Amino acid sequence: MQVAEGVYQFKVPMRHNPLGYTYSYFLKESKTLIDAGIPDWGSLSALEKQLGEQGTHLKDLKRIIITHMHNDHVGLIEYIRQSVDVETLAHRIADERQEEQIRVYKEMYKNTSEELQLMGGGSFQQFLSRFEHAFREDPKPLKLDKLLEDGDTIDLDGISLKVIWTPGHAAEHICLHDMDRRILFSGDHVLPKITSHVSLHTWEKRDPLGDYLNSLNKVKDLPVDLILPGHEHNFTNLPERVSQLFKHHEARLVEVKEALKSGKSSVFDVAGAIHWDSRPWLVMDFWTKRMAATETYAHLIYLKNKAEINEKTIDGILHYSLA
Ligand SMILES: [Zn+2]
């Protein structure tokens, strides 16, 4: 579907994922894609078909600009590279994080198991151990050809894109601003309906929620009329959507503090006391609970950094309390 002059939005299907598809944006003049899709032959043929409708073949592609390194945005690149050596562009942090993640992955089962204990989810240990085999895959780094910095301008035929570094959903996340045409390619930083997953692992030393809220401020007043996201659907009112997202996180932070006030103290216990939009905590499967816990942990670390709460480790479990 054409969404602006020379800009096409491709739906790249995502099997086994409730989001259904990732958007890949095709900038026709410069034979450039913004993001790709999941690593799947069906996704590749869907992409090829949509390129074909624009009179372009996979082998004509010149480059792919990556908003962030999640599998549903970059996984398909290795498949594309079997036909054509496309140039890839991503934020500098993407490269640094790949090395770090490969190190973490070598001990992934051990790290995950330790994290479960620290978060107070030790009762799920037996469940996790059934999946030990799934932690043995070795991630291969994606070759990145050009590293971008905040404020860089990418000059393509007929389109100039300003790079806005928006860490939060991912540390390397960028949005791309087409200033001339008042368009923002928002990746997963701002989606129209769902709130981006902002999470943290116990082996990471970051404050992703603090980063995310700063990154929302960075984009909220941009002069744009059209927002082209990584999933769901296009939208127009950026300030309104950003203020909804601020409210969502404010409300969640209040919920976290209320849980602490009522005596909950471990990450899992606090997560269990929060209202989740997707489904109630009690009926979540283990992996969803774990995602909810890492999201809760990001909120706890944010409050800890603001000195609103205290952290203490007792018998190998992190405990939080109001300051
Ligand atoms: Zn995504």
Residues whose N, C-alpha, C, O or C-beta is under 5 A from the ligand:
A	BS01	ZN	D72 D188 G230
